[in-house]
C-alpha cells in the first residue's frame, strides 16, 4: 500500500506543474467542449507511458551494472535538480488561458489533445524516464502498485481539472494559487532528490 501512495504522490507532483497540456484541459473544461474525451485521452496516455517506463527499466535491469546504475542515478538527480529549478522559476511567473479560441471539431480536439500529450518532451522525461528510473529497484509487485498509484493520480487530476474548471476557474488561473501548488511540488521533489543523492553515494 505504501508503494501505491508513493506512486500517487510522485505522479501527482509531476503532473501538477502547469503547462500547455494542463492549460488546454482547463480551456476545454471552461468551454464545456469534449471534456470527458480530452481528460480520458490525457489520462490513458499517462497510464501507457508510466507502465512503459516501468517495464522498460524492469526489462533492462538484467543488463545493469553498478556503473550503469550510477550513471542513471546521476542523470536522474540532474533531471530532478533541473525540474526543481524550473519550479522555483515558475513561482515568479504566471500563465494565461486563452478563452478566444474557436470551437473545434471532434477530429481537431482529438488531434490537438494527442499533440499536447505526445509532442511534449516533458511527458516522456516525467513518466517514462523519471518514474521508470525511480522505481527500477522496486520488487515487481511494488512496481505494479507504484504504477497504479501514479496512474490514479493522472486520472484524478485530469478529470478534476476538466470538470471543475468552470467552478474554480477564478482560482485555477490565479498565479498565486499555482505558486502555492508549485511550492508543494518543490518540497516533495527535493525530498525525492535527496533519496536519489543518497543512492548515488552508496554506489560510488
C-alpha positions in Angstrom: 0.0 0.0 0.0 2.9 2.4 0.7 4.1 2.0 -2.9 0.6 2.8 -4.2 0.6 6.0 -2.1 4.2 6.8 -3.1 3.3 6.4 -6.8 0.2 8.5 -6.3 2.1 11.4 -4.6 5.0 11.2 -7.1 2.8 11.1 -10.1 0.7 14.0 -8.7 3.8 16.1 -8.0 4.9 15.7 -11.6 1.6 16.3 -13.3 0.6 19.3 -11.1 3.1 21.5 -12.8 1.2 23.8 -15.0 2.0 23.5 -18.7 0.5 23.7 -22.2 -1.4 20.4 -21.7 -3.0 21.4 -18.4 -3.9 24.8 -19.7 -5.6 23.1 -22.7 -7.6 20.8 -20.4 -8.7 23.9 -18.3 -9.8 25.7 -21.5 -11.9 22.8 -22.7 -13.4 22.5 -19.2 -14.4 26.1 -19.1 -15.8 25.8 -22.6 -17.7 22.5 -21.8 -16.3 21.1 -25.0 -15.5 17.4 -25.2 -14.3 17.5 -21.6 -14.6 13.7 -21.0 -12.8 12.8 -24.1 -9.9 15.2 -23.5 -9.5 14.0 -19.9 -9.7 10.4 -21.0 -7.0 10.8 -23.7 -4.7 12.6 -21.3 -5.2 10.0 -18.5 -4.9 6.9 -20.7 -1.8 8.3 -22.3 -0.2 8.8 -18.9 -1.1 5.3 -17.9 0.5 3.8 -21.0 3.7 5.9 -20.7 4.0 5.2 -16.9 3.9 1.5 -17.4 6.1 1.7 -20.5 8.8 3.3 -18.4 8.4 0.9 -15.5 8.6 -2.2 -17.8 11.4 -0.8 -19.9 13.6 -0.3 -16.8 12.5 -3.7 -15.4 13.5 -5.5 -18.7 16.8 -3.7 -19.0 17.6 -4.2 -15.3 19.4 -7.5 -16.1 21.9 -5.5 -18.1 22.5 -3.0 -15.4 25.9 -3.0 -13.8 26.8 -0.9 -10.8 28.4 1.7 -13.1 25.4 1.9 -15.4 23.1 2.2 -12.4 25.3 5.0 -11.1 25.1 6.8 -14.4 21.3 6.5 -14.5 21.1 7.8 -10.9 23.3 10.8 -11.7 21.1 11.6 -14.8 18.0 11.2 -12.6 19.5 13.5 -10.0 20.4 16.1 -12.6 16.9 15.9 -14.0 15.4 16.4 -10.6 17.6 19.5 -9.9 16.6 20.9 -13.3 13.0 20.2 -12.6 13.1 21.9 -9.2 15.0 24.8 -10.7 12.2 25.3 -13.2 9.6 25.1 -10.5 11.4 27.8 -8.5 11.4 30.0 -11.6 7.7 29.3 -12.1 7.0 30.8 -8.7 7.5 34.2 -10.2 5.7 33.5 -13.5 2.0 33.5 -14.4 0.1 31.5 -17.0 -2.8 32.9 -19.1 -5.6 30.9 -20.5 -6.9 31.8 -23.9 -10.7 32.0 -24.0 -10.9 33.3 -27.5 -10.1 30.0 -29.4 -12.9 29.0 -31.7 -14.9 25.8 -31.1 -13.0 22.8 -32.5 -14.4 19.7 -34.2 -14.2 16.3 -32.7 -11.3 15.4 -35.0 -9.4 18.6 -34.2 -10.0 18.1 -30.5 -8.5 14.5 -30.6 -5.5 15.7 -32.7 -4.9 18.7 -30.5 -5.1 16.6 -27.3 -2.7 14.0 -28.7 -0.4 16.7 -29.8 -0.3 18.4 -26.4 0.4 15.0 -24.9 2.8 13.1 -27.2 4.7 16.1 -28.7 5.6 17.3 -25.3 9.1 16.1 -24.4 8.4 16.6 -20.7 5.8 13.8 -20.8 8.5 11.3 -21.6 11.0 12.6 -19.1 8.4 12.7 -16.4 6.7 9.3 -17.0 9.0 7.0 -18.9 12.4 8.2 -17.6 11.6 9.5 -14.2 9.0 7.1 -12.9 10.6 4.1 -14.6 14.1 5.0 -13.3 12.8 5.9 -9.8 11.1 2.5 -9.5 13.8 0.4 -11.1 14.9 -1.2 -7.8 11.4 -2.0 -6.5 10.1 -5.5 -6.4 7.9 -6.3 -9.4 4.7 -6.3 -7.3 5.6 -2.9 -5.8 6.3 -1.7 -9.4 2.7 -2.5 -10.2 1.4 -0.7 -7.2 3.7 2.3 -7.9 2.4 2.5 -11.5 -1.2 2.1 -10.5 -0.8 4.9 -7.9 0.8 7.2 -10.4 -1.9 6.4 -13.0 -4.7 7.1 -10.4 -3.1 10.5 -9.8 -3.3 11.2 -13.6 -6.9 10.2 -13.9 -7.9 12.1 -10.7 -6.0 15.2 -11.8 -7.2 15.5 -15.4 -10.8 14.7 -14.7 -10.9 17.0 -11.7 -9.2 19.7 -13.7 -11.6 19.4 -16.6 -14.9 19.1 -14.8 -14.2 21.6 -12.0 -12.6 24.2 -14.2 -15.8 26.1 -14.7 -16.5 26.3 -10.9 -13.0 27.1 -9.9 -11.8 29.0 -12.9 -11.0 32.2 -11.0 -8.7 30.2 -8.7 -7.2 27.9 -11.3 -5.9 30.7 -13.5 -4.8 32.7 -10.5 -1.0 32.9 -10.4 -0.9 32.9 -6.5 -2.7 29.5 -6.5 -0.3 28.0 -9.0 2.6 29.3 -6.9 1.3 27.5 -3.9 0.9 24.3 -5.9 4.4 24.6 -7.3 5.8 25.3 -3.8 4.4 21.9 -2.7 6.0 20.3 -5.7 9.4 21.8 -4.9 9.3 20.5 -1.4 8.3 17.0 -2.4 10.7 16.7 -5.3 13.5 18.0 -3.1 12.9 15.1 -0.8 13.0 12.7 -3.7 16.2 14.2 -5.0 17.8 13.7 -1.5 16.8 10.0 -1.8 18.4 9.7 -5.2 21.5 11.5 -4.0 21.9 9.1 -1.1 21.6 6.2 -3.6 24.4 7.8 -5.6 26.7 8.0 -2.6 26.1 4.3 -1.9 27.1 3.4 -5.4 30.3 5.4 -5.5 
